[in-house]
Amino acid sequence: MPDYKLEQDKCQDFLQNFQSEYDLDKAHKYMEMLQDIANRASRVLEIDLNDLLSFQNDEDLVQAVLGNTKRYVSIFSAAADFLMPDPTSLEGGEDTFDILSKQ
C-alpha cells in the first residue's frame, strides 16, 4: 500500500519545481497554472504525464497515477490547494465568495 503522504509530497514537489525543457518561456509551468487558477483566469489544472515522467524519471509514480487515477486526482488536488498562491488580480472582479470571505 502506498504512503499517500509521501505521494502528496512528490506531487507538491512536481507542481512547484517542474520546468519544461522545451518551453523556456514557462519557467514553472504548473505554478503559473496555479496562479491563473488563483486569479480566476482558469479553472483547470491539467497534469501532463510526460511532464511527470520527465521530472524525476519516476515511472512508479506515473504507473500509480494510471492505475489509481481517482485517488491521484485527490492527491494532486490537495497538493495544488497547499501550493495555491494568493491572487495577483481577479479576472472579472470579486464574486460572492470573495465578499463573504472578507466579512
Solvent accessible surface area in square Angstrom, and as a share of the most:
residue,aa,sasa,rsa
1,M,219,0.98
2,P,65,0.41
3,D,85,0.44
4,Y,53,0.20
5,K,130,0.55
6,L,93,0.46
7,E,14,0.06
8,Q,40,0.18
9,D,58,0.30
10,K,69,0.29
11,C,0,0.00
12,Q,25,0.11
13,D,50,0.26
14,F,1,0.00
15,L,1,0.00
16,Q,83,0.37
17,N,67,0.35
18,F,9,0.04
19,Q,103,0.46
20,S,18,0.12
21,E,124,0.56
22,Y,191,0.73
23,D,60,0.31
24,L,151,0.75
25,D,133,0.69
26,K,88,0.37
27,A,53,0.41
28,H,66,0.30
29,K,45,0.19
30,Y,0,0.00
31,M,47,0.21
32,E,67,0.30
33,M,53,0.24
34,L,0,0.00
35,Q,44,0.19
36,D,65,0.34
37,I,40,0.20
38,A,15,0.11
39,N,15,0.08
40,R,91,0.33
41,A,64,0.49
42,S,39,0.25
43,R,225,0.82
44,V,98,0.57
45,L,42,0.21
46,E,125,0.56
47,I,39,0.20
48,D,59,0.30
49,L,58,0.29
50,N,113,0.58
51,D,19,0.10
52,L,3,0.01
53,L,61,0.30
54,S,70,0.45
55,F,52,0.21
56,Q,120,0.53
57,N,112,0.58
58,D,37,0.19
59,E,108,0.48
60,D,118,0.61
61,L,9,0.04
62,V,13,0.08
63,Q,112,0.50
64,A,30,0.23
65,V,15,0.09
66,L,101,0.50
67,G,68,0.66
68,N,63,0.32
69,T,74,0.43
70,K,174,0.74
71,R,111,0.40
72,Y,5,0.02
73,V,90,0.52
74,S,68,0.44
75,I,11,0.06
76,F,16,0.07
77,S,55,0.36
78,A,40,0.31
79,A,0,0.00
80,A,9,0.07
81,D,106,0.55
82,F,148,0.62
83,L,20,0.10
84,M,66,0.29
85,P,35,0.22
86,D,119,0.62
87,P,71,0.45
88,T,107,0.62
89,S,60,0.39
90,L,52,0.26
91,E,99,0.44
92,G,88,0.85
93,G,38,0.37
94,E,85,0.38
95,D,63,0.33
96,T,95,0.55
97,F,142,0.59
98,D,18,0.09
99,I,87,0.44
100,L,112,0.56
101,S,72,0.46
102,K,144,0.61
103,Q,167,0.74
